[in-house]
Amino acid sequence: MDALEHWEDAIDEAIRVATNKVIILMWMDADMAGKIDYMRSKGLRVLEIDIDGDGIHYHKLLVGEK
């Protein structure tokens, strides 16, 4: 699966069309600090969730909520 090339546009559009809430889930990658900063600049609350379990590799997941 390819990464979304213009993820900023996707976030902006989700915020634009939302009537109540926007919840964004992103797997961590090399530019997560930039994504966190971008989501916060758009007024989203950002929560980082650590996921670990049997047979699951360690990941971090971002949740951005409007």
N, C-alpha and C positions, 0 to 999 in steps of 0.2 A: 504494500500500500504506500502510495506517495504522500508526503506531507503536504498540507495545504500551503500553497506558495504565498498567497496574500491573506494570511490569517487576520491581519488588522482590518481588512475590508469585511471579513465575515463577522468579526466582533462588532464593528460599527453598524452593520446592517441588522444584526440581532438586537442591539440596543435601540435602533431606530424603530423597528416594527413591534417591539415588545409593548404590551399593554400593562403588564404587571411585573413580571420577573424575567430575568435572563440568567440562566445557569450555564456556565461554560466549563467543560471538562477538558483538560489538556494533559497529555503525558509529558513528563519532563524531557527536555532536550538541552542542547548546549546553550541555547539563548533564553533560558527560563527567566533570568533576571530581567531581561528586556521585556519579556511578555508580562511579567508581574508589574513592572513599572508602567507599561502601556495600559493594562487593565485598570490599575489604580488611577491613572490619569483620566480615565473615562468614568470615574466614580464608582467602579466596581469594588466590592469587598472581596479580598482574595484570601482563600484558605488553602494551605498546603496539607495534603493528606499522604501519609506514608502507608504503603501497601506491602505487606510481607506475609508469606504463608507457605505451606507445604507445596512444593512444585511450582511456586511463583517466584519470579525474580523480583528483587527489590525495585520498586518504582516510586516516584513521587507524582502526585496528581494535583493539578491546580483546579480549584473551583472558584470561578468568578461569579458573583451574584450582584444584581442590580437592586 
